[in-house]
Amino acid sequence: MAENREEILANFQGITAIEDVAEAIYHLEESNWNLLSAINRVMPQDSNSSVNLETHDVKMIDNDISVITPKTRPPDREESSASTSSLRNNSSDLVELHVNYNNKMHDVVMPIAATVSDLKKRLEAVCGVPICQQQIAGLGGSKATSSATLGSLDLPRNTVLRLKAADELMADDEVAERLTSTYVLHVKHEDKDYPLKYPGTKTVQEVKRDIYSLTDIPVRHQVWTGWPNITGLDGTVLAMVGLNMPQHELTVKRAPPKPQKEYKRIIVESSDSEQSSVEEIEDVNDGFVAEDEMFVDLVRSERLQPLMSEHVEDEALGCIEFAQHFRARYGANTPSFFEGSLQDAIKESCLKPAKDRKLLGVYLHHEQSVLTNVFCAQLLGCETVLQTLAANFVVYGWDLTYPDNKNMLLTSIATALGPVASMTVRSIPVERLPALVIIMRVRSNTEIYSVINGNVGVSELVGMLVEAVDRFGQFRHEDARAELEREARQQVKREQDEAYQLSLEADRAKEEVKKQQELERNQELAKAENERQREEARKEAQRMSAAARVPDEPAADIAEVARIRVRLPPPHTDYLERRFHAADTLAMLLDFLASKGYPQDTYKVLSSWPRRDITTESHSSTLKALKLYPQETLMLEER
């Protein structure tokens, strides 16, 4: 079937007019790639069909590690529990919104009668942004008041909104345009070229899952060329990756198989021997058949109580209770379980610097499984297993017996690792529990590496643990080297920044000194200007006062008129000439000169013959007494 899936996909899209490749592949997967059944699923006459979410595939990873990979609905439809057809029937009463926040898409379905205020409350619950800090782009501008209904905003189908907090910056117009664009990805595999159309809201991880449906190459075995090198690529939407528009070339191939290590001889200490002798175990699968039957009879004869109370409300308290009950039931020779939430366990194991990281082993317990007591007492009690777990793992334990407790764990896994990891754990059947889920951090991604089910022997368990430790050691070494290189680059950058800051501070100090000197100089100039203006004002006041005291000039034809001619000081070549009464005093003459800008405190008035300083004479003397009558030429000289 894998050879003609491309043809089936093309025919299905051509008949149903579904341009979304992810949606088309989803319907084909649900119909087991039966074209007729898939068409009947989406055609209007089959509106009562529902989506079966319970089917799953069992894939074999690294030959002997079974991982259940569920066929889930596309991630952009995870929030909707209704079938495709039922959504179509109710589309007239609902508004589908795609909300982009922090480069992640959230699908929100609201009644058409809901108000903008109701939408903001929903976004606060979904995205965690308080209503008072929400800034929403694409909702209708000024029409989107708090009381306005969504139906009155004339929103187009599949509206994409941009949500940001008040303190975030984003280019709304550009980002909105990219999110609503259609990207054409030409994916080359061997000699085939798959032209796939995706909206900008699809993530890279979703594209890789679709390629798995076309090529049968699991995501973890896909080797790509053509994706831009950005942090957190798989979880980023296509609009934010930086692809070429309108088409982008990609190539995918299967990663070459890595040689598996053979564990021909595993030495364990047998706890059944009275002398605690060391035994060589070649193959213990056959030896555990009788022990399995013995413990099956034990379980049937005596049903033990679960290790956790029903309806646990606090995850950390539930882990503490689990660890205490596990130790009380199976003795001190048991793993040291982490006492805290799953998020805390991930931080303790995976989110530390690379050299300090450990693997995270999530032990899933279930009282209704016949394998539980054998796995706990014999496998988890094996000294080699305990030493391997203590040296390389943080072990987190949880009891899945009660449904509420199981749902709490699944919610924590979905929050910390994503919905695919949660679905993987959900899909493990009870008869294959208990299970040990191995989680590791590889290249900035924390993900499930393998699932060890309860139906294994000691040698298999030890081999899987050692293989995971070796693989993790390689990844950790690479990450540690990358962190050292990054730290070296950051140290160089810090030193450069410090040197730049010192230089900048020195330049700023020089600039401050220059500004201070300029300020002082300007202050001096302003002070001098103020002094000059005050002096001019004083002189102007003196001049005006003197002009007010100057008597009127007598007519030329009256008797006893003194004609006074005053030569101005160099560089002036002009004269001042005026008639006075012979009985006018010297003070009146000096006031006249002062009114012209030549006050006596600055200028001397000299007579030509005999040469004398008139200003030294009595100011009350008349011009006639001073022999300045009938006419006289005087000179002004600056003191």
C-alpha positions as CSV (number, residue, x, y, z in Angstrom):
1,M,0.0,0.0,0.0
2,A,2.9,2.3,0.7
3,E,3.8,2.5,-3.1
4,N,0.4,4.0,-4.2
5,R,-0.4,6.2,-1.2
6,E,0.7,9.2,-3.1
7,E,-1.8,8.4,-5.8
8,I,-4.6,7.7,-3.2
9,L,-3.8,11.0,-1.5
10,A,-4.0,12.9,-4.8
11,N,-7.3,11.2,-5.8
12,F,-8.8,11.8,-2.4
13,Q,-7.9,15.6,-2.5
14,G,-9.2,15.9,-6.1
15,I,-12.6,14.3,-5.3
16,T,-13.2,15.9,-1.9
17,A,-11.5,19.3,-2.7
18,I,-9.7,19.2,0.7
19,E,-6.5,21.2,0.2
20,D,-5.2,20.7,3.7
21,V,-2.8,17.7,3.3
22,A,-2.8,17.0,7.0
23,E,-6.6,16.7,7.1
24,A,-6.6,14.5,4.0
25,I,-4.0,12.2,5.4
26,Y,-6.0,12.1,8.7
27,H,-9.1,10.9,7.0
28,L,-7.2,8.3,4.9
29,E,-5.4,7.0,8.0
30,E,-8.8,6.6,9.8
31,S,-10.0,4.6,6.8
32,N,-6.9,2.5,6.6
33,W,-6.1,4.2,3.2
34,N,-9.3,2.9,1.7
35,L,-10.2,5.6,-0.8
36,L,-14.0,4.8,-1.0
37,S,-14.3,4.6,2.8
38,A,-12.4,7.9,3.2
39,I,-14.6,9.6,0.7
40,N,-17.7,8.4,2.4
41,R,-16.4,9.8,5.7
42,V,-16.3,13.4,4.5
43,M,-19.2,13.5,2.0
44,P,-22.4,15.2,3.3
45,Q,-24.6,12.1,3.1
46,D,-22.4,10.4,5.7
47,S,-22.7,13.2,8.3
48,N,-23.2,10.7,11.2
49,S,-19.7,9.2,10.9
50,S,-17.5,9.7,13.9
51,V,-13.7,9.6,14.3
52,N,-12.3,6.6,16.0
53,L,-9.4,7.8,18.2
54,E,-8.7,4.4,19.8
55,T,-6.9,2.6,16.9
56,H,-3.2,2.5,17.1
57,D,-0.2,0.9,15.6
58,V,2.6,-1.0,17.3
59,K,6.0,-0.1,15.9
60,M,9.2,-1.9,16.7
61,I,12.1,0.5,17.6
62,D,15.7,-0.8,17.8
63,N,14.5,-4.4,17.1
64,D,13.4,-5.3,20.7
65,I,11.7,-2.2,22.1
66,S,8.0,-2.0,21.4
67,V,6.5,1.5,21.3
68,I,2.8,2.1,20.7
69,T,2.3,5.0,18.4
70,P,-1.3,6.1,18.2
71,K,-3.0,7.3,15.1
72,T,-4.2,10.6,16.5
73,R,-6.1,13.4,14.9
74,P,-3.9,16.2,13.5
75,P,-2.5,18.5,16.3
76,D,-4.4,21.5,15.0
77,R,-7.6,19.6,15.8
78,E,-6.8,18.3,19.3
79,E,-9.0,20.7,21.1
80,S,-12.1,19.6,19.3
81,S,-13.8,16.4,20.5
82,A,-16.6,16.4,17.9
83,S,-16.4,14.7,14.6
84,T,-15.7,16.5,11.3
85,S,-19.2,16.1,10.1
86,S,-20.8,17.3,13.3
87,L,-18.7,20.4,13.2
88,R,-19.9,21.1,9.7
89,N,-23.5,20.8,10.8
90,N,-23.0,23.3,13.6
91,S,-20.7,25.6,11.7
92,S,-23.5,28.2,11.4
93,D,-23.7,28.6,15.2
94,L,-19.9,28.5,15.9
95,V,-16.9,30.6,15.1
96,E,-13.6,28.8,14.6
97,L,-10.6,30.9,15.6
98,H,-6.9,30.1,15.2
99,V,-5.0,32.1,17.9
100,N,-1.3,32.4,17.5
101,Y,0.5,33.1,20.8
102,N,4.3,32.7,21.3
103,N,4.6,31.0,17.8
104,K,2.1,28.3,18.8
105,M,-1.4,27.9,17.4
106,H,-4.4,27.4,19.7
107,D,-7.8,26.5,18.2
108,V,-10.7,28.2,19.9
109,V,-14.3,27.5,19.0
110,M,-16.8,30.0,20.3
111,P,-20.6,30.4,19.9
112,I,-21.4,33.1,17.4
113,A,-23.4,34.9,20.1
114,A,-20.4,35.1,22.4
115,T,-19.0,38.6,23.1
116,V,-15.4,39.8,22.8
117,S,-15.2,39.8,26.6
118,D,-16.2,36.1,26.6
119,L,-13.4,35.4,24.0
120,K,-10.8,37.2,26.2
121,K,-11.8,35.2,29.2
122,R,-11.4,32.0,27.1
123,L,-8.0,33.2,25.9
124,E,-6.9,33.9,29.5
125,A,-7.8,30.3,30.3
126,V,-6.1,28.8,27.2
127,C,-3.0,31.0,26.9
128,G,-2.5,32.3,30.4
129,V,-2.5,36.0,29.4
130,P,-4.5,38.2,31.8
131,I,-7.4,40.1,30.2
132,C,-5.9,43.4,31.1
133,Q,-2.7,42.6,29.2
134,Q,-4.2,41.1,26.1
135,Q,-3.6,42.7,22.7
136,I,-5.5,41.0,19.9
137,A,-4.8,41.7,16.3
138,G,-7.2,40.6,13.5
139,L,-10.4,40.8,15.5
140,G,-12.0,43.7,13.7
141,G,-10.3,46.9,14.9
142,S,-12.5,49.5,16.5
143,K,-15.6,47.3,16.1
144,A,-14.3,44.8,18.6
145,T,-15.6,46.3,21.7
146,S,-16.0,44.2,24.9
147,S,-19.8,43.9,24.4
148,A,-19.7,43.2,20.6
149,T,-20.7,39.7,19.6
150,L,-18.4,37.7,17.4
151,G,-21.1,37.4,14.8
152,S,-21.3,41.1,14.4
153,L,-17.5,41.4,13.5
154,D,-17.9,39.7,10.1
155,L,-15.0,37.4,10.7
156,P,-13.9,35.3,7.7
157,R,-13.8,31.5,8.0
158,N,-10.8,30.1,9.9
159,T,-9.8,33.6,11.2
160,V,-6.2,33.8,12.4
161,L,-5.7,36.1,15.5
162,R,-2.5,37.3,17.0
163,L,-2.4,37.4,20.7
164,K,0.4,39.2,22.6
165,A,0.9,40.5,26.1
166,A,1.2,44.2,26.6
167,D,5.0,44.1,27.1
168,E,5.7,42.1,23.9
169,L,6.7,43.4,20.5
170,M,5.6,41.9,17.2
171,A,5.1,42.9,13.6
172,D,1.4,42.2,13.4
173,D,0.9,42.9,9.7
174,E,3.8,40.8,8.5
175,V,3.1,37.9,10.8
176,A,-0.6,37.8,10.1
177,E,0.2,37.8,6.3
178,R,2.6,34.9,6.8
179,L,0.1,32.9,8.9
180,T,-2.6,33.2,6.3
181,S,-0.3,32.3,3.4
182,T,-0.1,28.9,1.7
183,Y,3.3,27.2,1.6
184,V,4.1,24.7,-1.2
185,L,6.7,22.2,0.0
186,H,8.4,20.1,-2.7
187,V,9.7,17.1,-0.6
188,K,12.0,14.8,-2.5
189,H,12.4,11.2,-1.4
190,E,14.5,8.9,-3.6
191,D,13.1,9.4,-7.1
192,K,9.8,10.9,-6.1
193,D,8.7,14.5,-5.6
194,Y,5.8,15.2,-3.3
195,P,4.3,18.7,-3.8
196,L,2.4,19.4,-0.6
197,K,0.4,22.5,0.3
198,Y,0.3,23.7,3.9
199,P,-1.1,26.8,5.7
200,G,1.3,28.9,7.6
201,T,-0.2,27.7,10.9
202,K,1.1,24.1,10.5
203,T,4.1,23.1,12.5
204,V,7.2,21.3,11.2
205,Q,6.4,18.3,13.4
206,E,3.1,17.9,11.7
207,V,4.7,18.0,8.2
208,K,7.1,15.3,9.3
209,R,4.2,13.1,10.5
210,D,2.5,13.5,7.2
211,I,5.7,12.5,5.4
212,Y,5.7,9.3,7.5
213,S,2.3,8.5,6.1
214,L,3.6,8.9,2.6
215,T,7.0,7.3,2.9
216,D,6.8,4.9,5.9
217,I,9.8,6.6,7.4
218,P,9.1,7.2,11.1
219,V,9.8,10.8,12.3
220,R,12.7,9.7,14.5
221,H,14.4,8.0,11.5
222,Q,13.9,10.9,9.1
223,V,17.0,12.8,7.9
224,W,16.1,16.2,6.3
225,T,17.9,18.8,4.3
226,G,16.5,22.1,3.5
227,W,15.0,23.1,6.9
228,P,16.4,26.4,8.2
229,N,18.6,26.0,11.3
230,I,16.5,27.5,14.1
231,T,16.0,26.6,17.8
232,G,12.9,24.4,18.5
233,L,12.3,23.7,14.8
234,D,9.7,20.9,15.3
235,G,7.4,23.0,17.4
236,T,7.6,26.1,15.2
237,V,4.8,26.9,12.7
238,L,5.8,27.3,9.0
239,A,5.1,31.0,9.0
240,M,7.9,31.5,11.6
241,V,10.5,29.1,10.1
242,G,11.7,31.4,7.3
243,L,10.8,29.3,4.2
244,N,11.2,30.5,0.6
245,M,8.0,31.8,-0.9
246,P,6.0,30.6,-2.7
247,Q,7.8,27.2,-2.9
248,H,10.5,25.6,-0.8
249,E,12.6,22.6,-1.7
250,L,13.2,19.8,0.9
251,T,14.8,16.4,0.9
252,V,14.1,13.5,3.2
253,K,15.7,10.1,3.6
254,R,15.9,7.3,6.1
255,A,18.6,7.4,8.7
256,P,21.1,4.5,8.3
257,P,20.6,1.8,10.9
258,K,23.0,1.9,13.8
259,P,24.7,-1.4,14.8
260,Q,23.0,-2.9,17.9
261,K,25.2,-3.9,20.8
262,E,25.0,-7.5,21.8
263,Y,25.0,-8.4,25.4
264,K,26.2,-11.9,25.4
265,R,27.1,-12.1,29.0
266,I,25.5,-10.1,31.8
267,I,26.6,-10.7,35.3
268,V,24.1,-10.2,38.1
269,E,24.0,-11.1,41.7
270,S,21.3,-13.7,42.5
271,S,19.3,-12.7,45.5
272,D,18.0,-16.3,45.8
273,S,21.4,-17.8,46.6
274,E,22.2,-18.1,50.3
275,Q,25.9,-17.4,49.6
276,S,25.0,-14.4,47.3
277,S,27.1,-16.0,44.6
278,V,27.6,-14.4,41.2
279,E,25.9,-16.1,38.3
280,E,26.3,-15.8,34.6
281,I,22.9,-15.3,32.9
282,E,22.8,-16.2,29.2
283,D,19.1,-16.3,28.7
284,V,16.6,-16.0,31.5
285,N,13.4,-15.8,29.5
286,D,12.8,-19.5,29.9
287,G,13.7,-19.6,33.5
288,F,11.0,-17.0,34.4
289,V,8.1,-19.0,33.0
290,A,7.6,-20.9,36.2
291,E,8.2,-17.8,38.3
292,D,5.5,-15.9,36.3
293,E,3.1,-18.7,36.8
294,M,3.8,-18.7,40.5
295,F,3.2,-15.0,40.9
296,V,0.1,-15.2,38.7
297,D,-1.3,-17.6,41.3
298,L,-0.2,-15.3,44.1
299,V,-2.0,-12.3,42.4
300,R,-5.1,-14.3,41.9
301,S,-5.2,-15.5,45.4
302,E,-4.5,-12.2,47.1
303,R,-5.5,-8.9,45.5
304,L,-3.3,-6.1,46.9
305,Q,-4.5,-2.5,47.4
306,P,-3.2,0.2,44.9
307,L,-0.1,2.1,45.9
308,M,-1.9,5.4,45.7
309,S,-5.2,6.6,47.1
310,E,-8.1,7.2,44.8
311,H,-8.7,10.8,43.6
312,V,-5.2,12.2,44.4
313,E,-5.4,16.0,44.3
314,D,-1.7,16.9,44.6
315,E,0.8,15.3,42.2
316,A,3.8,15.7,44.6
317,L,1.9,14.2,47.5
318,G,0.8,11.3,45.3
319,C,4.4,10.5,44.4
320,I,5.5,10.6,48.1
321,E,2.6,8.2,49.0
322,F,3.6,5.9,46.0
323,A,7.2,5.8,47.1
324,Q,6.3,5.0,50.7
325,H,3.8,2.2,49.8
326,F,6.2,0.7,47.2
327,R,9.0,0.5,49.7
328,A,6.7,-0.9,52.4
329,R,5.5,-3.6,50.1
330,Y,8.6,-4.7,48.3
331,G,11.3,-3.8,50.9
332,A,14.3,-1.5,50.9
333,N,15.9,-3.1,47.8
334,T,13.9,-1.0,45.4
335,P,14.5,2.0,43.3
336,S,14.7,5.4,44.9
337,F,11.6,7.1,43.5
338,F,11.6,10.9,43.0
339,E,9.2,12.6,45.4
340,G,7.7,15.5,43.5
341,S,5.8,16.4,40.4
342,L,6.7,15.2,36.9
343,Q,7.7,18.7,35.9
344,D,10.1,18.8,38.8
345,A,11.5,15.4,37.8
346,I,12.1,16.6,34.3
347,K,13.9,19.6,35.6
348,E,16.0,17.5,37.9
349,S,17.0,15.1,35.1
350,C,16.7,16.7,31.7
351,L,16.8,20.5,32.1
352,K,20.2,20.7,33.8
353,P,23.6,21.5,32.1
354,A,24.5,18.6,29.7
355,K,27.3,17.3,31.9
356,D,24.9,17.0,34.9
357,R,21.9,15.5,33.0
358,K,20.4,12.1,33.7
359,L,17.8,9.9,32.0
360,L,14.3,10.0,33.4
361,G,12.6,6.7,34.0
362,V,8.8,7.0,34.5
363,Y,7.7,3.7,36.1
364,L,4.0,3.1,35.4
365,H,2.4,0.7,38.0
366,H,-1.0,-1.1,37.7
367,E,-2.5,-3.4,40.3
368,Q,-4.7,-5.2,37.8
369,S,-1.8,-6.5,35.7
370,V,-0.6,-10.0,36.3
371,L,3.0,-8.9,35.6
372,T,3.2,-6.3,38.3
373,N,4.6,-8.3,41.2
374,V,7.1,-10.2,39.1
375,F,8.4,-7.0,37.6
376,C,8.6,-5.1,40.9
377,A,10.0,-7.9,43.1
378,Q,12.4,-9.6,40.7
379,L,13.4,-7.1,37.9
380,L,13.3,-3.8,39.9
381,G,14.8,-5.7,42.8
382,C,17.8,-6.9,40.8
383,E,21.0,-5.3,42.1
384,T,22.3,-4.6,38.6
385,V,19.1,-2.9,37.6
386,L,19.1,-0.8,40.8
387,Q,22.7,0.2,40.3
388,T,22.1,1.2,36.7
389,L,19.0,3.2,37.7
390,A,20.7,4.9,40.6
391,A,23.8,5.9,38.6
392,N,22.1,7.1,35.4
393,F,18.4,7.8,36.1
394,V,15.9,9.9,38.0
395,V,13.1,7.4,38.6
396,Y,9.5,8.7,38.8
397,G,6.8,6.4,39.9
398,W,3.0,6.5,39.4
399,D,0.1,4.2,40.0
400,L,-2.4,4.0,37.0
401,T,-4.9,1.8,38.8
402,Y,-7.5,4.5,39.4
403,P,-8.8,6.4,36.3
404,D,-8.6,9.8,38.0
405,N,-4.9,9.2,38.9
406,K,-4.2,8.0,35.4
407,N,-5.8,11.1,33.9
408,M,-3.8,13.4,36.2
409,L,-0.5,11.8,35.0
410,L,-1.6,12.0,31.3
411,T,-2.4,15.7,31.8
412,S,1.1,16.2,33.3
413,I,2.8,14.4,30.5
414,A,0.8,16.3,27.9
415,T,1.8,19.6,29.5
416,A,5.5,18.7,29.9
417,L,6.1,16.6,26.8
418,G,3.2,17.2,24.4
419,P,0.1,15.3,23.3
420,V,2.0,12.6,21.4
421,A,3.8,11.5,24.5
422,S,0.6,11.5,26.5
423,M,-1.2,9.4,23.8
424,T,1.8,7.0,23.8
425,V,1.3,6.4,27.5
426,R,-2.5,6.2,27.2
427,S,-2.2,3.5,24.5
428,I,-0.2,1.0,26.6
429,P,-2.7,-1.8,27.4
430,V,-3.1,-3.0,31.0
431,E,-1.8,-6.5,30.2
432,R,1.6,-5.0,29.2
433,L,2.0,-3.0,32.4
434,P,3.9,-2.2,34.4
435,A,6.1,-0.3,32.1
436,L,9.3,1.8,32.3
437,V,9.1,4.9,30.0
438,I,12.6,6.2,29.3
439,I,12.8,9.9,28.6
440,M,15.9,11.8,27.5
441,R,16.9,15.2,26.3
442,V,18.5,15.3,22.9
443,R,19.4,18.5,21.1
444,S,17.1,20.8,23.1
445,N,14.2,18.4,22.8
446,T,12.8,16.3,25.7
447,E,11.1,13.3,24.4
448,I,10.3,9.6,25.0
449,Y,13.2,7.4,23.8
450,S,11.7,4.0,24.5
451,V,9.0,2.1,26.5
452,I,10.1,-1.1,28.3
453,N,7.0,-3.2,28.9
454,G,6.5,-5.5,31.9
455,N,6.8,-8.8,29.9
456,V,10.6,-8.8,29.7
457,G,13.3,-10.7,31.6
458,V,16.2,-9.4,33.6
459,S,18.7,-9.7,30.8
460,E,16.4,-7.8,28.4
461,L,15.7,-5.1,31.0
462,V,19.4,-4.6,31.8
463,G,20.3,-4.6,28.1
464,M,17.7,-2.0,27.2
465,L,18.8,0.2,30.1
466,V,22.5,-0.1,29.2
467,E,21.7,0.6,25.5
468,A,19.7,3.7,26.5
469,V,22.5,4.8,28.8
470,D,25.1,4.4,26.0
471,R,22.9,6.3,23.5
472,F,22.3,9.0,26.0
473,G,26.0,9.2,26.8
474,Q,26.7,10.0,23.2
475,F,24.0,12.7,23.0
476,R,25.1,14.1,26.3
477,H,28.7,14.3,25.2
478,E,27.7,16.2,22.0
479,D,25.4,18.5,24.0
480,A,28.2,19.1,26.6
481,R,30.7,20.0,23.8
482,A,28.1,22.3,22.2
483,E,27.5,24.0,25.6
484,L,31.2,24.4,26.1
485,E,31.6,26.0,22.7
486,R,28.5,28.1,23.3
487,E,29.9,29.2,26.7
488,A,33.2,30.0,25.1
489,R,31.5,32.2,22.5
490,Q,29.4,33.8,25.2
491,Q,32.5,34.5,27.3
492,V,34.2,36.1,24.3
493,K,31.0,38.1,23.7
494,R,30.8,39.1,27.4
495,E,34.5,40.2,27.3
496,Q,33.8,42.2,24.1
497,D,30.7,43.7,25.7
498,E,32.6,44.6,28.8
499,A,35.4,46.2,26.7
500,Y,32.8,48.0,24.7
501,Q,31.1,49.2,27.8
502,L,34.3,50.5,29.3
503,S,35.1,52.3,26.1
504,L,31.6,53.6,25.9
505,E,31.8,54.8,29.5
506,A,35.1,56.5,28.8
507,D,33.6,58.2,25.7
508,R,30.6,59.2,27.8
509,A,32.9,60.7,30.5
510,K,34.8,62.7,27.9
511,E,31.5,63.8,26.4
512,E,30.3,64.8,29.9
513,V,33.5,66.9,30.5
514,K,33.1,68.5,27.1
515,K,29.4,69.2,27.8
516,Q,30.3,70.6,31.2
517,Q,32.9,72.9,29.7
518,E,30.5,73.9,26.9
519,L,27.9,74.6,29.6
520,E,30.3,76.7,31.7
521,R,31.4,78.6,28.6
522,N,27.8,79.2,27.6
523,Q,27.0,80.3,31.1
524,E,29.9,82.8,31.0
525,L,28.8,84.1,27.7
526,A,25.2,84.4,28.9
527,K,26.5,86.2,32.0
528,A,28.5,88.6,29.9
529,E,25.6,89.2,27.7
530,N,23.4,89.9,30.6
531,E,25.9,92.3,32.0
532,R,26.2,94.0,28.6
533,Q,22.4,94.3,28.3
534,R,22.2,95.7,31.9
535,E,24.9,98.2,31.1
536,E,23.2,99.3,27.9
537,A,20.0,99.6,29.7
538,R,21.7,101.7,32.3
539,K,23.2,103.9,29.7
540,E,20.0,104.2,27.8
541,A,18.2,105.2,31.0
542,Q,20.9,107.8,31.7
543,R,20.6,109.0,28.1
544,M,16.8,109.3,28.3
545,S,17.1,111.1,31.7
546,A,19.7,113.5,30.2
547,A,17.5,114.1,27.1
548,A,14.6,115.0,29.3
549,R,16.7,117.7,31.1
550,V,18.0,119.3,27.8
551,P,16.1,122.6,27.2
552,D,14.5,123.4,23.9
553,E,16.9,124.8,21.2
554,P,16.4,128.6,20.9
555,A,15.7,130.1,17.5
556,A,18.5,131.4,15.5
557,D,17.3,135.1,15.3
558,I,17.1,135.8,19.0
559,A,19.8,137.7,21.0
560,E,22.5,136.1,23.0
561,V,22.5,132.6,21.4
562,A,25.6,130.5,21.8
563,R,26.4,128.2,18.9
564,I,28.3,125.1,20.2
565,R,30.0,122.8,17.8
566,V,31.3,119.5,19.2
567,R,33.8,117.3,17.2
568,L,33.2,113.6,17.8
569,P,36.1,111.4,18.9
570,P,37.8,109.1,16.3
571,P,37.0,107.2,14.2
572,H,34.0,109.6,13.8
573,T,34.5,112.6,11.6
574,D,31.1,114.2,12.2
575,Y,30.1,117.1,14.4
576,L,27.4,117.7,16.8
577,E,26.0,121.2,16.5
578,R,23.4,123.0,18.6
579,R,22.3,126.5,19.8
580,F,22.0,127.3,23.5
581,H,21.0,130.4,25.3
582,A,24.0,132.3,26.6
583,A,22.6,132.0,30.1
584,D,22.3,128.2,29.8
585,T,24.5,126.3,32.2
586,L,27.3,123.9,31.5
587,A,25.1,121.1,32.9
588,M,22.7,121.7,30.1
589,L,25.5,121.3,27.5
590,L,26.7,118.1,29.2
591,D,23.1,116.7,29.3
592,F,22.8,117.4,25.6
593,L,26.0,115.4,24.9
594,A,24.9,112.6,27.3
595,S,21.6,112.4,25.4
596,K,23.6,111.7,22.2
597,G,25.5,108.9,23.9
598,Y,28.5,110.7,25.3
599,P,28.1,110.9,29.1
600,Q,30.6,112.9,31.1
601,D,31.7,109.9,33.1
602,T,33.0,108.3,29.9
603,Y,34.0,111.3,27.8
604,K,35.9,114.6,28.5
605,V,34.8,117.9,26.7
606,L,37.9,119.9,25.7
607,S,38.2,123.5,24.4
608,S,40.7,124.1,21.6
609,W,42.1,127.4,22.9
610,P,43.2,127.6,25.5
611,R,43.0,123.8,25.9
612,R,41.1,122.9,29.0
613,D,38.7,120.2,30.3
614,I,35.3,121.9,30.4
615,T,33.8,119.0,32.4
616,T,36.0,120.0,35.4
617,E,34.4,123.5,35.5
618,S,31.4,124.3,37.6
619,H,28.3,122.8,36.1
620,S,26.3,125.7,37.2
621,S,28.4,128.2,35.3
622,T,26.8,129.8,32.3
623,L,28.1,129.3,28.8
624,K,28.7,133.0,28.6
625,A,30.8,132.9,31.8
626,L,32.8,130.0,30.4
627,K,33.5,132.1,27.3
628,L,31.6,129.7,25.0
629,Y,29.5,132.6,23.7
630,P,28.7,133.5,20.9
631,Q,30.2,130.3,19.4
632,E,32.8,127.7,20.2
633,T,34.1,124.4,18.9
634,L,34.7,121.7,21.4
635,M,36.2,118.2,21.2
636,L,35.1,115.0,22.8
637,E,37.8,112.7,24.1
638,E,37.3,109.3,25.6
639,R,38.5,109.0,29.2
